[in-house]
Amino acid sequence: MAVRELDRILKARTTLDGAGVSVHRLFGLGTETLTDPFLLLDEVYSRSPADYAAGFPLHPHRGIDTVTYMLSGFLRQIDSLGGACMIGPGCLQWMTAGSGVIHEEMPLESAVLRGFQLWVNLPRAGKMVDPEYREAAPGEIPIVPILAGKVRVLAGRFGGASGPVVGIQGHPGFLDVELDPGAVFVAEVPEGRKALVHVFEGALAEVGTQRALNPPDPGVLLLRDGDSVRFRAGTQGARFLLLTGAPLGEPIAWKGPVVMNEMEEVDRAYREFGTGTFVKVR
């Protein structure tokens, strides 16, 4: 097997989003050609409600999938499809915005609020599909035991298990991997697919054949091409997200929460938002 080695580390930065929520932007606008088909990965992690109380009031999305994965705390969501839900610890929500959704996500005060939001680009042919929500409670997410660890299969396949949401364009993979100290994780990732890793607990001592990888700041590891990944946990163990997906290789026109192929399509989306014609399916 051709084990993937580290290409580069995408350094995170702290920024404000929504109405003033402090987020760690692990990657986003400016790195989209490197991370294609993934556009953005944010982490919210705070013990202070002042960091997140303002929340994410009503805003539009078009042309992308937004994926919310909570580790602790709660988000209350309402949307233009008439839906309302609570996204709590261990829950996954996969929203295909498609032709257009307006929604809001408001955090509830918690001892610790921690979660991730991932944006996955949709191909030109699928950007204007009808919007759809897919949700999974913790008990619906397969957990695959491995030697000295476990893997939560959020999307895609691993160890004979499939993620709980189906019908996702592009068939991306999204794994939450936990390893005991010194444990090794190996998985096949077909050549040509992008592979990115975010270590959010502990550290990795090896990536591929490279040793002593301990990024000093939160960030994302972008791996070179190959047909498999191999990681060894450090002395404190490791927990990380593994994202895999086939690059679209299409033009990207991006402004705020709307991502299309041409800027004229983006401008049209905002004109429609201003005139009340943005939402095509209610």
C-alpha positions as CSV (number, residue, x, y, z in Angstrom):
1,M,0.0,0.0,0.0
2,A,1.1,3.6,-0.7
3,V,0.7,5.2,2.7
4,R,-0.1,8.9,2.6
5,E,2.5,11.3,4.1
6,L,2.0,14.8,5.4
7,D,1.8,17.5,2.7
8,R,1.3,20.6,4.9
9,I,-0.4,21.9,8.1
10,L,-3.2,24.4,7.6
11,K,-3.0,26.7,10.6
12,A,-6.3,27.6,12.4
13,R,-7.2,31.1,13.3
14,T,-9.7,32.5,15.8
15,T,-12.5,34.7,14.2
16,L,-16.0,35.9,14.9
17,D,-19.0,34.4,13.0
18,G,-22.7,34.7,13.1
19,A,-23.7,37.6,15.4
20,G,-20.4,37.4,17.2
21,V,-19.6,33.8,18.1
22,S,-15.9,33.1,18.7
23,V,-14.9,30.2,16.4
24,H,-11.6,28.4,15.6
25,R,-11.6,28.4,11.8
26,L,-9.5,25.4,10.9
27,F,-9.7,26.1,7.2
28,G,-12.0,28.2,5.0
29,L,-12.0,30.9,2.4
30,G,-8.6,31.0,0.8
31,T,-7.7,27.3,1.2
32,E,-10.7,25.9,-0.8
33,T,-8.5,24.7,-3.7
34,L,-6.3,22.8,-1.3
35,T,-9.2,21.2,0.6
36,D,-11.7,20.6,-2.3
37,P,-14.4,19.3,-2.0
38,F,-14.4,20.6,1.6
39,L,-14.8,24.3,2.0
40,L,-14.7,25.1,5.7
41,L,-14.3,23.5,9.1
42,D,-15.1,25.5,12.3
43,E,-14.8,24.4,15.9
44,V,-16.6,26.1,18.7
45,Y,-15.1,25.3,22.1
46,S,-15.9,27.4,25.1
47,R,-16.9,27.4,28.8
48,S,-18.0,31.0,28.6
49,P,-21.5,31.9,27.3
50,A,-20.1,35.3,26.4
51,D,-18.2,33.6,23.5
52,Y,-21.3,32.2,21.9
53,A,-24.5,33.6,23.3
54,A,-25.2,35.8,20.2
55,G,-25.5,32.7,18.1
56,F,-26.1,32.5,14.4
57,P,-29.4,34.3,13.7
58,L,-31.4,33.7,10.5
59,H,-29.1,33.5,7.5
60,P,-29.3,31.9,4.0
61,H,-27.3,29.0,2.5
62,R,-27.2,27.8,-1.1
63,G,-25.0,25.4,-3.1
64,I,-23.4,23.5,-0.2
65,D,-23.9,20.9,2.5
66,T,-23.5,22.1,6.1
67,V,-22.6,19.4,8.6
68,T,-23.0,20.0,12.4
69,Y,-21.4,17.5,14.8
70,M,-21.8,18.3,18.5
71,L,-19.5,16.9,21.3
72,S,-21.1,18.8,24.2
73,G,-23.8,21.4,24.7
74,F,-26.9,22.1,22.6
75,L,-27.8,24.1,19.5
76,R,-31.5,25.0,18.8
77,Q,-32.3,25.3,15.1
78,I,-35.3,26.5,13.1
79,D,-35.5,26.8,9.3
80,S,-37.5,27.8,6.3
81,L,-38.6,24.2,5.7
82,G,-40.7,24.4,8.8
83,G,-38.3,22.4,10.8
84,A,-37.2,22.9,14.4
85,C,-34.8,20.7,16.4
86,M,-32.2,20.5,19.1
87,I,-28.7,19.3,18.2
88,G,-27.2,17.8,21.4
89,P,-24.1,15.9,22.5
90,G,-23.0,13.2,20.0
91,C,-25.7,14.3,17.5
92,L,-25.0,14.8,13.7
93,Q,-27.0,17.0,11.4
94,W,-26.3,16.9,7.6
95,M,-28.1,19.7,5.8
96,T,-28.1,19.9,2.0
97,A,-28.9,23.6,1.4
98,G,-29.2,23.0,-2.3
99,S,-31.4,25.7,-3.9
100,G,-31.7,27.5,-0.7
101,V,-32.5,27.3,3.1
102,I,-32.8,30.1,5.6
103,H,-32.1,28.9,9.1
104,E,-30.8,29.9,12.5
105,E,-28.7,28.1,15.1
106,M,-28.7,29.4,18.6
107,P,-26.5,27.8,21.3
108,L,-28.0,27.2,24.7
109,E,-25.9,28.0,27.8
110,S,-23.8,25.0,28.7
111,A,-21.0,24.1,31.1
112,V,-19.0,23.4,27.9
113,L,-20.1,24.1,24.4
114,R,-18.1,22.2,21.8
115,G,-18.8,21.1,18.3
116,F,-17.8,21.3,14.7
117,Q,-19.4,22.7,11.5
118,L,-18.1,21.4,8.2
119,W,-19.1,22.8,4.7
120,V,-19.0,20.4,1.8
121,N,-19.2,21.8,-1.7
122,L,-21.9,20.5,-4.1
123,P,-21.1,19.9,-7.8
124,R,-22.5,22.3,-10.4
125,A,-25.1,19.8,-11.4
126,G,-26.3,19.4,-7.8
127,K,-26.2,22.9,-6.4
128,M,-29.9,23.6,-7.0
129,V,-31.4,20.4,-5.7
130,D,-34.2,20.6,-3.2
131,P,-32.9,21.2,0.3
132,E,-33.0,18.3,2.7
133,Y,-32.1,17.6,6.3
134,R,-30.6,14.3,7.6
135,E,-30.2,13.8,11.3
136,A,-28.7,11.1,13.5
137,A,-28.8,10.7,17.3
138,P,-25.8,9.3,19.1
139,G,-27.3,5.8,19.1
140,E,-27.7,5.9,15.3
141,I,-24.0,6.5,14.6
142,P,-22.1,3.3,14.2
143,I,-19.1,2.8,16.5
144,V,-16.5,0.3,15.2
145,P,-14.1,-1.1,17.8
146,I,-10.5,-1.3,16.7
147,L,-7.4,-2.5,18.5
148,A,-6.9,0.0,21.3
149,G,-9.5,2.5,20.0
150,K,-12.8,3.0,18.3
151,V,-14.2,4.8,15.3
152,R,-17.5,6.7,15.0
153,V,-18.6,6.5,11.3
154,L,-20.4,9.8,10.7
155,A,-20.4,9.5,6.9
156,G,-19.0,7.0,4.4
157,R,-17.8,3.5,5.3
158,F,-15.3,1.9,7.7
159,G,-14.9,-1.6,9.1
160,G,-18.1,-2.8,7.4
161,A,-20.2,0.0,8.9
162,S,-21.9,2.8,7.0
163,G,-22.6,6.3,8.2
164,P,-26.2,7.0,9.3
165,V,-27.0,9.5,6.5
166,V,-27.6,8.4,2.9
167,G,-27.9,10.0,-0.5
168,I,-25.0,12.4,0.0
169,Q,-23.6,13.8,-3.2
170,G,-20.0,12.9,-3.7
171,H,-20.0,10.3,-1.0
172,P,-17.5,12.0,1.4
173,G,-16.1,10.2,4.4
174,F,-16.3,11.6,7.9
175,L,-14.8,9.6,10.8
176,D,-14.3,10.4,14.5
177,V,-11.3,8.3,15.6
178,E,-10.2,7.7,19.2
179,L,-6.9,6.0,19.9
180,D,-5.3,4.8,23.2
181,P,-1.7,5.9,23.8
182,G,0.6,4.4,21.2
183,A,-2.2,2.8,19.2
184,V,-2.0,2.6,15.4
185,F,-4.9,3.4,13.0
186,V,-4.8,2.2,9.4
187,A,-7.5,2.7,6.8
188,E,-7.8,2.6,3.0
189,V,-8.4,5.8,1.2
190,P,-8.5,5.4,-2.6
191,E,-6.0,7.3,-4.7
192,G,-7.3,10.6,-6.0
193,R,-9.4,11.4,-2.9
194,K,-8.5,14.3,-0.6
195,A,-7.6,13.3,3.0
196,L,-7.5,15.8,5.9
197,V,-7.0,15.2,9.6
198,H,-7.9,17.5,12.6
199,V,-6.5,16.3,15.9
200,F,-8.7,17.8,18.7
201,E,-7.5,15.7,21.7
202,G,-4.1,14.4,22.4
203,A,-1.5,14.2,19.6
204,L,-0.3,12.0,16.8
205,A,3.3,10.7,17.2
206,E,3.4,9.5,13.6
207,V,1.6,10.3,10.3
208,G,2.5,7.8,7.6
209,T,6.2,7.2,8.2
210,Q,6.8,10.7,9.6
211,R,7.6,10.9,13.3
212,A,7.0,13.3,16.2
213,L,4.2,15.3,14.7
214,N,2.8,17.5,17.4
215,P,1.3,20.7,16.0
216,P,1.6,23.4,18.6
217,D,-1.7,25.1,17.5
218,P,-5.0,23.7,16.4
219,G,-4.9,23.0,12.7
220,V,-5.6,20.5,9.9
221,L,-3.2,18.1,8.4
222,L,-3.4,17.9,4.6
223,L,-2.1,14.5,3.4
224,R,-0.4,13.7,0.1
225,D,-2.0,11.2,-2.4
226,G,-1.8,7.5,-1.8
227,D,-4.2,4.6,-1.2
228,S,-4.1,4.4,2.7
229,V,-3.6,6.4,5.8
230,R,-1.6,5.4,8.9
231,F,-1.4,7.2,12.2
232,R,0.1,6.4,15.6
233,A,-1.2,8.1,18.7
234,G,1.1,9.9,21.1
235,T,1.7,9.2,24.8
236,Q,-1.7,10.8,25.8
237,G,-3.6,9.1,23.1
238,A,-5.4,10.9,20.3
239,R,-8.8,11.8,19.0
240,F,-9.2,13.2,15.5
241,L,-11.5,13.8,12.6
242,L,-10.6,12.2,9.3
243,L,-12.2,13.8,6.2
244,T,-12.0,12.2,2.8
245,G,-13.6,13.2,-0.5
246,A,-13.3,13.4,-4.2
247,P,-12.3,16.9,-5.4
248,L,-14.8,18.5,-7.7
249,G,-12.2,20.6,-9.7
250,E,-14.9,23.2,-10.5
251,P,-14.8,27.0,-10.3
252,I,-15.8,28.3,-6.9
253,A,-17.6,31.6,-6.4
254,W,-18.0,32.2,-2.7
255,K,-19.5,35.0,-0.7
256,G,-20.6,34.4,2.9
257,P,-22.9,31.4,3.2
258,V,-23.5,31.1,-0.5
259,V,-21.1,29.0,-2.7
260,M,-21.8,28.7,-6.4
261,N,-19.6,28.3,-9.6
262,E,-20.0,31.9,-11.0
263,M,-20.2,35.2,-9.1
264,E,-23.3,36.1,-11.1
265,E,-25.0,33.1,-9.5
266,V,-23.9,34.4,-6.0
267,D,-25.1,37.9,-6.8
268,R,-28.5,36.5,-8.0
269,A,-28.8,34.5,-4.7
270,Y,-28.4,37.7,-2.6
271,R,-30.8,39.7,-4.8
272,E,-33.4,36.9,-4.3
273,F,-32.7,37.0,-0.6
274,G,-33.4,40.7,-0.6
275,T,-36.6,40.3,-2.5
276,G,-38.0,37.3,-0.6
277,T,-37.6,34.9,-3.5
278,F,-34.5,33.0,-2.2
279,V,-36.3,30.0,-0.8
280,K,-37.6,27.7,-3.6
281,V,-39.0,24.9,-1.4
282,R,-40.9,25.7,1.8
